[in-house]
Amino acid sequence: SLAKYKNARRLLPVNSRTLIGGSGEYSDLQAIDDLLRRNALEDRCTADSLYEEENDAEDCAKEVWSYLRAVMYNRRSKMNPLWNDIVVAG
């Protein structure tokens, strides 16, 4: 098991409706969290309006899963995989 640290947080909120959970290498889980936060910030900065609708500003679980699937496939293809099993709930 790669769960070396028992007190480490492995459930990460993406927004108010989506949660990701991960097992495996904790530093890779932190990298995934950073990627999702950067992606959310970029989405907010490139939005058409400064005043977004309440529900439009948040990604649904399917979008988060699709993004993570592409990121993990890309990393695997470059022989630099993320050593995690990810669950996306929302």
C-alpha positions as semicolon CSV with decimal commas, in nm:
position;residue;x (nm);y (nm);z (nm)
1;S;0,000;0,000;0,000
2;L;0,121;0,349;-0,081
3;A;-0,085;0,499;0,202
4;K;0,222;0,577;0,409
5;Y;0,069;0,874;0,588
6;K;-0,251;0,779;0,768
7;N;-0,356;1,139;0,846
8;A;-0,324;1,267;0,489
9;R;-0,639;1,405;0,329
10;R;-0,732;1,188;0,031
11;L;-1,077;1,335;-0,039
12;L;-1,050;1,668;-0,216
13;P;-1,341;1,900;-0,295
14;V;-1,330;2,040;-0,649
15;N;-1,636;2,261;-0,601
16;S;-1,960;2,250;-0,404
17;R;-2,095;1,961;-0,614
18;T;-1,787;1,753;-0,701
19;L;-1,543;1,556;-0,488
20;I;-1,241;1,348;-0,589
21;G;-1,084;1,071;-0,386
22;G;-0,753;0,913;-0,460
23;S;-0,530;0,633;-0,349
24;G;-0,168;0,584;-0,435
25;E;0,117;0,832;-0,435
26;Y;0,020;1,134;-0,225
27;S;0,245;1,379;-0,410
28;D;0,074;1,282;-0,736
29;L;-0,265;1,344;-0,572
30;Q;-0,142;1,689;-0,471
31;A;-0,030;1,750;-0,831
32;I;-0,379;1,652;-0,953
33;D;-0,532;1,894;-0,701
34;D;-0,303;2,172;-0,828
35;L;-0,399;2,095;-1,189
36;L;-0,769;2,113;-1,108
37;R;-0,729;2,441;-0,919
38;R;-0,526;2,594;-1,205
39;N;-0,786;2,476;-1,455
40;A;-1,069;2,628;-1,248
41;L;-0,881;2,959;-1,219
42;E;-0,816;2,966;-1,593
43;D;-1,185;2,901;-1,660
44;R;-1,282;3,189;-1,433
45;C;-1,027;3,425;-1,590
46;T;-1,131;3,351;-1,948
47;A;-1,507;3,369;-1,883
48;D;-1,713;3,605;-2,096
49;S;-1,867;3,774;-1,797
50;L;-1,728;3,885;-1,464
51;Y;-2,060;3,801;-1,302
52;E;-2,126;3,435;-1,367
53;E;-2,438;3,241;-1,295
54;E;-2,427;3,030;-0,979
55;N;-2,435;2,690;-1,152
56;D;-2,245;2,783;-1,468
57;A;-1,924;2,859;-1,278
58;E;-1,886;2,505;-1,146
59;D;-1,770;2,202;-1,338
60;C;-1,980;1,893;-1,315
61;A;-1,829;1,558;-1,219
62;K;-1,835;1,434;-1,579
63;E;-1,618;1,727;-1,696
64;V;-1,371;1,673;-1,412
65;W;-1,353;1,301;-1,490
66;S;-1,300;1,368;-1,860
67;Y;-1,022;1,619;-1,788
68;L;-0,846;1,382;-1,544
69;R;-0,879;1,093;-1,791
70;A;-0,703;1,299;-2,059
71;V;-0,431;1,417;-1,819
72;M;-0,359;1,068;-1,689
73;Y;-0,353;0,921;-2,042
74;N;-0,114;1,194;-2,157
75;R;0,120;1,132;-1,863
76;R;0,111;0,754;-1,922
77;S;0,192;0,805;-2,290
78;K;0,497;1,012;-2,197
79;M;0,619;0,737;-1,959
80;N;0,566;0,964;-1,659
81;P;0,242;0,830;-1,508
82;L;0,050;0,954;-1,208
83;W;0,049;0,663;-0,963
84;N;-0,308;0,707;-0,844
85;D;-0,650;0,548;-0,860
86;I;-0,904;0,828;-0,876
87;V;-1,275;0,834;-0,795
88;V;-1,481;1,135;-0,904
89;A;-1,814;1,184;-0,730
90;G;-2,076;1,447;-0,790
